[in-house]
Amino acid sequence: MNTRNFQFRVSPLDGERGSRFVLDSESDALPQGVPVVATGEFDATGRAIVELATDDGGNLDKPKAGQGGILVYEQFRYDGTDTAITTYSDMDTVPAGRGVQVVTGENRVKVAYKTTDATAFYNRANYPTARVMVAGAGATPTVAVGDYLTPGTGSDVAGYWKETSDAAEAWLVVTSVDSNGWVEAVLNF
């Protein structure tokens, strides 16, 4: 799993990549690697519906087993895209209503998030898309090794993850930060 803004540095093993989840059909497309929680509802096939976890949704505490984690979507098809200019890292969002995986893995699964600025690449305007994955990451990071991360505002502008000092809200523990916008963290549940 490798997109422009999200990567596994230590991949999940059996049992850490939960299945039988579906992204809420009323949701906007979401980037890979964002925090999600189960809504308590199920679709017609019995899959648990998940939605973006945000700091205004009251769901900052680490989720219970099977009730949330990091969103992953396996993109196998490139229908409707020009494969001459589209790579696997361009397929970085999860369409609403699709079957997804929800990853957990206390103190073992390691992820990396990259904050990207809008630039022009090969004459393609706004490529890559500007996206803040972790609030406080960038050229002068305010996030530091040892900090806890919890769901943030939930937008490309304000970030999907933010720092917290509350251990009950610590979905991730930061293990590395650099000035190029990379933040590595290990899952804490």
C-alpha positions in Angstrom: 0.0 0.0 0.0 1.6 3.2 -1.1 0.0 6.5 -2.1 1.3 10.0 -2.4 0.1 10.8 1.2 0.0 7.5 3.0 2.2 4.4 3.3 2.7 1.4 5.5 6.2 1.2 6.9 5.3 -2.0 8.8 2.3 -3.7 7.1 -0.6 -5.2 9.0 -0.7 -9.0 9.6 -3.7 -11.3 9.6 -6.4 -10.0 11.9 -5.0 -6.4 11.8 -6.7 -5.6 8.4 -10.4 -5.9 9.2 -12.9 -6.6 6.4 -16.6 -6.5 6.0 -16.7 -2.7 6.2 -18.1 -0.2 3.7 -17.6 3.5 3.5 -20.8 5.5 4.1 -22.5 6.1 0.8 -23.4 9.6 1.9 -19.7 10.4 2.5 -17.3 12.4 0.3 -14.4 10.4 -1.2 -11.8 10.1 1.5 -8.0 9.8 1.3 -6.3 6.5 2.2 -5.1 6.3 5.8 -7.6 8.6 7.5 -9.3 7.6 10.8 -12.7 6.0 10.5 -15.3 4.7 13.0 -18.2 2.4 12.7 -21.6 4.2 12.7 -23.4 1.2 14.2 -25.4 0.7 11.0 -25.0 -2.0 8.3 -25.6 -2.1 4.6 -27.8 -4.7 2.8 -25.0 -7.3 2.7 -24.2 -7.0 6.4 -21.1 -4.9 6.2 -20.5 -2.4 8.9 -20.7 1.2 7.7 -17.8 3.5 8.6 -17.4 7.2 8.5 -14.6 9.7 8.9 -13.6 10.3 12.5 -13.2 14.0 13.3 -12.6 16.1 16.4 -16.1 17.6 16.1 -17.7 14.2 15.9 -17.0 13.3 19.6 -15.1 10.2 18.5 -11.6 11.0 19.5 -11.0 8.1 22.0 -9.3 5.0 20.6 -12.0 2.8 19.1 -12.9 -0.5 20.6 -12.0 -3.7 18.6 -13.9 -3.8 15.3 -15.2 -0.3 15.7 -12.6 1.8 13.9 -9.1 2.2 12.6 -7.3 3.5 9.6 -9.1 3.4 6.2 -7.6 1.3 3.4 -9.1 0.6 0.0 -7.6 -1.8 -2.5 -7.7 -0.1 -6.0 -7.5 -2.8 -8.7 -9.0 -1.0 -11.7 -8.1 2.2 -13.5 -11.4 2.6 -15.4 -11.8 6.1 -16.8 -8.2 7.1 -16.2 -5.4 7.7 -18.7 -2.9 5.0 -17.7 -0.1 6.8 -19.5 -0.2 9.6 -16.9 -1.9 7.8 -13.9 0.1 5.8 -11.5 -0.9 3.8 -8.4 -0.1 6.7 -6.1 -2.7 8.8 -8.0 -5.4 6.5 -6.9 -5.3 7.8 -3.4 -9.0 8.3 -2.4 -11.7 5.9 -1.4 -15.0 6.4 -3.3 -18.2 6.5 -1.1 -20.1 3.3 -0.8 -17.2 1.0 -1.5 -16.1 -2.0 0.5 -13.0 -1.1 2.6 -10.6 -2.4 5.1 -10.1 -0.9 8.6 -6.6 -1.4 10.0 -5.5 -1.8 13.6 -2.4 -3.3 15.2 -1.3 -2.0 18.6 2.4 -1.2 18.8 3.3 -3.0 15.6 1.7 -1.5 12.5 3.7 1.6 11.4 2.3 4.1 9.0 3.7 7.3 7.3 1.9 10.4 6.3 3.1 13.0 3.8 1.8 16.6 3.7 1.9 17.8 0.0 1.7 21.3 -1.4 -0.1 22.1 -4.7 2.4 22.3 -7.5 2.6 21.8 -11.2 4.2 18.6 -12.5 4.6 17.8 -16.2 2.3 20.7 -17.0 -0.5 19.3 -14.9 -1.9 22.1 -12.7 -2.6 21.3 -9.0 -0.7 18.0 -9.3 -0.1 16.6 -6.8 -3.2 17.7 -4.8 -2.4 19.8 -1.8 -3.2 17.8 1.3 -2.4 18.1 5.0 -2.5 14.7 6.6 -1.1 15.6 10.0 -1.7 19.1 11.3 1.7 20.6 12.3 3.7 18.7 9.7 5.8 20.5 7.1 8.9 22.6 6.7 8.8 23.7 10.4 7.0 20.9 12.1 5.3 21.4 15.4 4.6 17.7 15.7 7.4 15.8 17.5 8.6 12.3 18.2 6.6 10.8 21.1 3.5 12.9 20.4 0.2 11.3 20.3 -2.1 11.7 17.3 -5.9 11.6 17.3 -8.5 12.5 14.6 -8.3 16.1 13.5 -10.6 18.4 11.6 -10.9 15.9 8.7 -10.0 18.1 5.7 -7.2 18.4 3.1 -6.6 22.0 4.4 -6.6 21.5 8.2 -5.5 17.9 8.4 -6.9 14.4 9.2 -4.8 13.9 12.3 -3.7 16.3 15.1 -1.6 16.2 18.3 -3.2 15.3 21.6 -1.8 15.0 25.2 -4.7 12.6 26.2 -3.5 9.0 26.2 -7.1 7.8 25.8 -7.3 9.6 22.5 -3.9 8.3 21.2 -4.7 6.5 18.0 -1.1 6.8 16.9 2.3 7.5 18.5 4.8 9.6 16.4 8.1 7.8 15.8 9.7 10.1 13.2 9.2 13.6 11.7 11.1 15.5 9.0 11.0 18.9 7.4 9.8 17.5 4.1 6.3 16.8 5.5 6.7 13.1 6.5 5.4 11.9 9.8 5.8 8.2 10.8 3.7 6.8 13.6 2.8 3.4 15.1 -0.8 2.4 15.8 -1.7 2.5 19.5 -4.8 0.2 19.5 
